[in-house]
Amino acid sequence: MDSTRAVLASLPKVELHRHLEGSLRLTTLIELARQHDLDVPREIDELRRRVQVTLHDPSCRAFLATFTTLRQFYVSPEVICRFTREAIEDAYLDNVRYMELRFTPAALSAARNYPLHEVTRWVVEEVRKTRLELRDMQIALIASINRHESLAIAEQVLRIAVDHKEEIVGIDLAGDEAHDPAEPFAGIFREARCEGLGVVIHAGEWAGPAAVRYAIEELGADRIGHGIRIIEDPDIVALARDRGVSFEVCPTSNALSGAIRRLRNHPLPRMLALGLKVTINTDDPAICNVTLTGELAVAMETLGLTFGEIKVAMLTAAANAFQAPVVRESIVERFQNALRGWPAGISQSSGARQAPLL
């Protein structure tokens, strides 16, 4: 296992599904709790129980509750910029070289009621600054809307995303799909597509496969966040294949959120066998206490994927980045070159399960 993880750590990686709000370092949170006298635990083990989920209590309720605590920490523009920079740095240290980091303006503004456009500007400017420091890493942003928030907030987030299209390449719908419907937001996502933004919808995680169908047919989803319950309906599987929709799968997160009962039963291999486009991601690395290298190791050691399938998953992610075609082609070429011959001395067979990249 150690040798497998060492090889995976060396892999240049693409990540399409990582939330800024779920990427906050515990050490930074402790420092801020003491500095700003926040009403949260000041000891790291106690705070960990509030902001990390374990398999002792895997549920949607426990998973989403962590964000209630985390919202207390967005206490200044400097802190929000720090969180942004550290999230990117942590990905970089894990050899992630292209990342689409999604952030939720309404969540970041909650602690001090900051204007959404100001919060977005802070995040965008920190991404630009960090990109200059990490020149071999490409970073883009996705603006996320929560289902439980108002349509007025969603409309404002869309307008802000359009105003920052150089940095914000897509728009996302997240939250508790089992209780908060997507239907009110249909017009928002139709407009997002008309504006040239990529559309990704959290669906088929806690709700059934019909949520994936709605995301594809009515919301125009290019990508589905999670989408693991699609395997329950062959017709929707065929729809996703026909439309070329890709899936941002987050194995450990799905176990911790109660979307699956056991990690070893994760449907990722089944999704591959069905010919779906699948990428592997962390979702919320701090909340789940994972890295992308660790998630790739889980895919191999627990779910039985090969090195070749891991490699193709990275190229699938590159091929489904929310970028203009010419930029996306350059990203794919970059990773094809970087992964050529990887891993040295190990069979490159990718198996027959992975769908075409494009």
C-alpha positions as CSV (number, residue, x, y, z in Angstrom):
1,M,0.0,0.0,0.0
2,D,2.8,2.4,0.8
3,S,4.4,1.9,-2.6
4,T,1.0,2.4,-4.3
5,R,0.4,5.7,-2.4
6,A,4.0,6.9,-3.2
7,V,3.3,6.3,-6.9
8,L,-0.1,8.0,-6.7
9,A,1.5,10.9,-4.9
10,S,3.8,11.4,-7.9
11,L,0.8,11.6,-10.3
12,P,0.1,15.0,-11.7
13,K,-3.6,15.5,-10.8
14,V,-6.7,17.2,-12.0
15,E,-9.5,18.0,-9.6
16,L,-12.9,19.3,-10.6
17,H,-14.9,19.0,-7.4
18,R,-13.4,20.6,-4.3
19,H,-15.2,23.1,-2.1
20,L,-13.3,26.0,-0.6
21,E,-15.5,25.9,2.5
22,G,-14.7,22.3,3.1
23,S,-10.9,22.8,2.7
24,L,-10.1,24.9,5.8
25,R,-7.0,23.8,7.8
26,L,-7.7,22.8,11.4
27,T,-4.6,24.6,12.6
28,T,-5.8,27.8,11.0
29,L,-9.2,27.4,12.5
30,I,-7.8,27.1,16.0
31,E,-5.6,30.1,15.5
32,L,-8.6,32.2,14.3
33,A,-10.9,30.9,17.1
34,R,-8.4,32.2,19.7
35,Q,-7.6,35.4,17.9
36,H,-11.2,36.4,17.3
37,D,-12.7,34.9,20.4
38,L,-15.1,32.7,18.4
39,D,-17.8,30.6,20.1
40,V,-16.2,27.3,19.0
41,P,-13.9,24.8,20.7
42,R,-10.3,26.1,21.1
43,E,-8.6,22.7,21.3
44,I,-7.9,20.9,18.1
45,D,-9.4,17.5,19.0
46,E,-12.6,19.1,20.2
47,L,-12.9,21.3,17.1
48,R,-12.2,18.3,14.9
49,R,-15.3,16.7,16.2
50,R,-17.3,19.8,15.1
51,V,-15.8,20.2,11.6
52,Q,-14.9,16.7,10.5
53,V,-17.2,13.8,9.9
54,T,-16.3,10.2,10.7
55,L,-17.7,6.8,9.9
56,H,-19.1,6.7,13.4
57,D,-21.9,9.1,12.3
58,P,-22.2,9.0,8.5
59,S,-25.2,11.0,7.6
60,C,-26.4,13.9,5.5
61,R,-27.3,15.8,8.7
62,A,-23.9,15.4,10.3
63,F,-22.1,16.3,7.1
64,L,-24.0,19.5,6.4
65,A,-23.9,20.5,10.1
66,T,-20.1,21.0,9.8
67,F,-20.7,24.0,7.5
68,T,-22.8,25.7,10.2
69,T,-19.7,25.8,12.4
70,L,-17.4,26.7,9.6
71,R,-19.4,29.7,8.6
72,Q,-18.5,31.4,11.9
73,F,-14.9,31.7,10.7
74,Y,-15.3,34.0,7.8
75,V,-14.6,37.1,9.9
76,S,-12.6,39.4,7.6
77,P,-11.5,39.8,4.0
78,E,-8.0,38.8,5.1
79,V,-9.3,35.6,6.5
80,I,-11.3,34.7,3.4
81,C,-8.2,35.4,1.3
82,R,-6.1,33.2,3.6
83,F,-8.5,30.3,3.3
84,T,-8.5,30.6,-0.4
85,R,-4.7,30.7,-0.6
86,E,-4.3,27.8,1.8
87,A,-6.8,25.6,-0.1
88,I,-4.9,26.1,-3.3
89,E,-1.5,25.5,-1.6
90,D,-2.8,22.2,0.0
91,A,-3.9,21.0,-3.4
92,Y,-0.6,22.0,-4.9
93,L,1.3,20.1,-2.3
94,D,-0.7,17.0,-3.3
95,N,0.5,17.5,-6.9
96,V,-2.8,18.9,-8.2
97,R,-1.9,20.9,-11.3
98,Y,-5.3,21.8,-12.6
99,M,-8.1,22.5,-10.2
100,E,-11.6,24.0,-10.3
101,L,-12.2,25.3,-6.8
102,R,-15.9,26.0,-6.1
103,F,-16.9,28.5,-3.5
104,T,-20.3,29.7,-2.1
105,P,-20.5,33.5,-1.9
106,A,-23.5,33.4,0.4
107,A,-21.7,31.1,2.9
108,L,-18.6,33.3,2.9
109,S,-20.6,36.4,3.5
110,A,-22.7,35.0,6.3
111,A,-20.5,35.8,9.4
112,R,-20.3,39.5,8.7
113,N,-23.0,40.1,6.1
114,Y,-20.5,41.1,3.5
115,P,-21.9,42.0,0.0
116,L,-21.7,39.0,-2.3
117,H,-19.8,40.8,-5.0
118,E,-17.1,41.9,-2.4
119,V,-16.6,38.3,-1.2
120,T,-16.3,37.1,-4.7
121,R,-13.8,39.9,-5.5
122,W,-11.6,38.8,-2.6
123,V,-11.6,35.2,-3.7
124,V,-10.9,36.1,-7.3
125,E,-8.0,38.4,-6.4
126,E,-6.4,35.8,-4.1
127,V,-6.7,33.2,-6.9
128,R,-4.9,35.6,-9.3
129,K,-2.2,36.3,-6.8
130,T,-1.6,32.7,-5.8
131,R,-1.6,31.6,-9.5
132,L,1.4,34.0,-10.1
133,E,3.3,32.2,-7.2
134,L,2.4,28.7,-8.4
135,R,3.1,29.1,-12.1
136,D,2.8,25.4,-13.0
137,M,-0.7,25.2,-11.5
138,Q,-3.9,26.2,-13.4
139,I,-6.8,27.3,-11.1
140,A,-10.3,28.2,-12.1
141,L,-13.4,29.0,-9.9
142,I,-16.9,27.7,-9.8
143,A,-19.6,29.8,-8.1
144,S,-21.9,27.6,-6.0
145,I,-25.6,28.2,-5.1
146,N,-27.2,26.4,-2.2
147,R,-30.7,25.0,-2.7
148,H,-32.0,26.2,0.6
149,E,-31.2,29.8,-0.2
150,S,-33.4,32.3,-2.0
151,L,-33.8,32.7,-5.8
152,A,-32.7,36.3,-5.3
153,I,-29.4,35.2,-4.0
154,A,-29.0,32.7,-6.8
155,E,-29.7,35.5,-9.4
156,Q,-27.1,37.7,-7.7
157,V,-24.5,34.9,-7.8
158,L,-25.2,34.4,-11.5
159,R,-24.7,38.0,-12.3
160,I,-21.5,38.1,-10.3
161,A,-20.2,35.0,-12.0
162,V,-20.9,36.6,-15.4
163,D,-19.0,39.7,-14.4
164,H,-15.9,37.5,-13.5
165,K,-16.0,35.1,-16.4
166,E,-12.2,35.2,-16.7
167,E,-11.9,33.4,-13.4
168,I,-15.3,31.9,-12.8
169,V,-15.8,29.2,-15.4
170,G,-19.0,27.5,-14.1
171,I,-21.9,27.6,-11.7
172,D,-23.0,24.9,-9.3
173,L,-26.1,23.9,-7.4
174,A,-25.4,22.3,-4.1
175,G,-27.2,21.4,-0.8
176,D,-29.7,18.9,0.5
177,E,-31.3,17.6,-2.7
178,A,-33.5,15.2,-0.8
179,H,-35.4,18.1,0.8
180,D,-34.7,21.2,-1.2
181,P,-35.9,21.0,-4.9
182,A,-33.9,22.1,-7.9
183,E,-37.0,23.3,-9.9
184,P,-36.9,27.0,-8.7
185,F,-33.4,27.4,-10.1
186,A,-34.1,26.1,-13.7
187,G,-34.2,29.6,-15.2
188,I,-30.9,30.5,-13.5
189,F,-29.1,27.6,-15.1
190,R,-30.6,28.2,-18.5
191,E,-29.3,31.7,-18.4
192,A,-25.9,30.5,-17.1
193,R,-25.6,28.3,-20.2
194,C,-26.5,31.2,-22.5
195,E,-23.8,33.2,-20.8
196,G,-21.2,30.5,-21.6
197,L,-20.7,29.2,-18.1
198,G,-20.3,25.5,-17.4
199,V,-23.2,24.0,-15.4
200,V,-22.6,21.4,-12.7
201,I,-25.4,20.1,-10.4
202,H,-25.1,18.1,-7.2
203,A,-27.6,15.3,-7.9
204,G,-28.0,11.6,-7.3
205,E,-26.1,11.7,-4.0
206,W,-28.9,11.7,-1.4
207,A,-31.8,11.7,-3.9
208,G,-32.5,9.0,-6.5
209,P,-31.6,8.8,-10.2
210,A,-34.5,11.0,-11.2
211,A,-32.6,14.0,-9.7
212,V,-29.8,13.2,-12.3
213,R,-32.3,13.1,-15.1
214,Y,-33.7,16.5,-14.1
215,A,-30.2,18.0,-13.8
216,I,-29.4,16.8,-17.3
217,E,-32.7,17.5,-19.1
218,E,-34.0,20.6,-17.3
219,L,-30.9,22.3,-15.9
220,G,-28.6,21.5,-18.7
221,A,-25.9,20.0,-16.6
222,D,-22.5,19.4,-18.3
223,R,-21.3,17.6,-15.2
224,I,-22.9,16.0,-12.2
225,G,-21.5,16.3,-8.7
226,H,-21.5,12.8,-7.2
227,G,-24.4,11.2,-9.2
228,I,-23.7,7.8,-7.8
229,R,-27.4,6.7,-7.7
230,I,-27.6,6.9,-11.4
231,I,-26.8,3.2,-11.6
232,E,-30.3,2.5,-10.3
233,D,-31.9,3.4,-13.6
234,P,-30.5,2.1,-16.9
235,D,-32.5,4.6,-18.9
236,I,-30.8,7.5,-17.1
237,V,-27.4,5.9,-17.5
238,A,-28.1,5.8,-21.2
239,L,-29.2,9.4,-21.2
240,A,-25.9,10.5,-19.5
241,R,-23.8,8.5,-21.9
242,D,-25.7,9.9,-24.9
243,R,-25.3,13.5,-23.7
244,G,-21.6,13.0,-22.7
245,V,-22.2,14.1,-19.1
246,S,-19.3,13.5,-16.8
247,F,-19.5,12.6,-13.1
248,E,-17.5,14.1,-10.2
249,V,-17.2,11.1,-7.9
250,C,-16.0,11.6,-4.3
251,P,-15.7,8.1,-2.7
252,T,-14.9,8.9,1.0
253,S,-17.3,11.8,1.1
254,N,-20.1,9.6,-0.2
255,A,-19.5,7.2,2.7
256,L,-19.2,9.9,5.3
257,S,-22.4,11.7,4.1
258,G,-24.4,8.5,4.3
259,A,-25.0,8.4,0.5
260,I,-23.6,4.8,0.6
261,R,-23.5,2.4,3.5
262,R,-20.0,1.1,3.1
263,L,-17.0,2.4,1.2
264,R,-16.2,-1.0,-0.3
265,N,-19.6,-1.0,-1.9
266,H,-19.1,2.4,-3.7
267,P,-20.6,2.2,-7.2
268,L,-17.5,3.8,-8.9
269,P,-16.4,0.6,-10.5
270,R,-20.0,0.0,-11.7
271,M,-20.2,3.4,-13.2
272,L,-17.0,2.7,-15.1
273,A,-18.4,-0.6,-16.3
274,L,-21.5,1.2,-17.6
275,G,-19.4,3.4,-19.8
276,L,-19.9,6.6,-17.8
277,K,-17.4,9.4,-17.8
278,V,-16.0,9.4,-14.3
279,T,-13.6,11.6,-12.4
280,I,-12.3,11.2,-8.9
281,N,-12.3,14.1,-6.4
282,T,-12.1,15.0,-2.7
283,D,-15.3,17.1,-2.3
284,D,-14.3,18.6,1.1
285,P,-10.8,17.5,2.0
286,A,-10.8,19.0,5.5
287,I,-14.2,17.8,6.5
288,C,-13.5,14.3,5.2
289,N,-9.8,14.3,6.3
290,V,-8.6,13.2,2.8
291,T,-6.3,14.2,0.0
292,L,-6.8,13.5,-3.7
293,T,-3.8,11.0,-3.5
294,G,-5.7,9.2,-0.7
295,E,-8.9,9.1,-2.7
296,L,-7.0,7.6,-5.7
297,A,-5.6,5.0,-3.3
298,V,-9.0,4.2,-2.0
299,A,-10.2,3.7,-5.6
300,M,-7.4,1.2,-6.2
301,E,-7.0,-0.5,-2.8
302,T,-10.7,-0.7,-1.8
303,L,-12.5,-0.5,-5.1
304,G,-10.1,-2.4,-7.4
305,L,-9.2,0.2,-10.0
306,T,-6.0,-0.2,-11.9
307,F,-3.2,2.3,-12.3
308,G,-4.3,2.6,-15.9
309,E,-7.9,3.5,-14.9
310,I,-6.6,6.1,-12.5
311,K,-4.6,7.7,-15.2
312,V,-7.6,7.7,-17.6
313,A,-9.7,9.3,-14.8
314,M,-7.2,12.2,-14.6
315,L,-7.4,12.6,-18.4
316,T,-11.2,12.4,-18.3
317,A,-11.2,15.3,-15.8
318,A,-8.8,17.3,-18.0
319,A,-11.1,16.7,-21.0
320,N,-14.2,17.9,-19.1
321,A,-12.7,21.1,-17.6
322,F,-14.9,24.1,-17.9
323,Q,-12.7,26.0,-20.3
324,A,-12.9,27.2,-23.9
325,P,-12.2,24.4,-26.4
326,V,-8.7,25.6,-27.2
327,V,-7.7,26.0,-23.6
328,R,-9.2,22.6,-22.7
329,E,-7.3,21.0,-25.5
330,S,-4.1,22.5,-24.2
331,I,-4.9,21.1,-20.7
332,V,-5.5,17.6,-22.1
333,E,-2.3,17.8,-24.1
334,R,-0.4,18.9,-21.0
335,F,-1.6,16.0,-18.9
336,Q,-1.2,13.5,-21.7
337,N,2.5,14.5,-21.9
338,A,2.9,14.5,-18.2
339,L,1.3,11.1,-17.8
340,R,3.1,9.5,-20.7
341,G,4.9,6.5,-19.3
342,W,3.4,7.0,-15.8
343,P,3.9,5.0,-13.6
344,A,7.3,3.8,-14.8
345,G,7.7,0.1,-14.8
346,I,4.0,-0.7,-14.2
347,S,1.5,-1.9,-16.7
348,Q,-0.4,0.9,-18.4
349,S,-3.5,-1.2,-19.2
350,S,-6.6,0.9,-18.6
351,G,-9.0,-1.9,-18.7
352,A,-12.3,-1.8,-20.6
353,R,-14.4,0.0,-18.1
354,Q,-13.6,3.7,-18.8
355,A,-15.8,5.7,-21.2
356,P,-14.2,7.9,-23.9
357,L,-12.7,11.1,-22.6
358,L,-14.5,13.6,-24.7
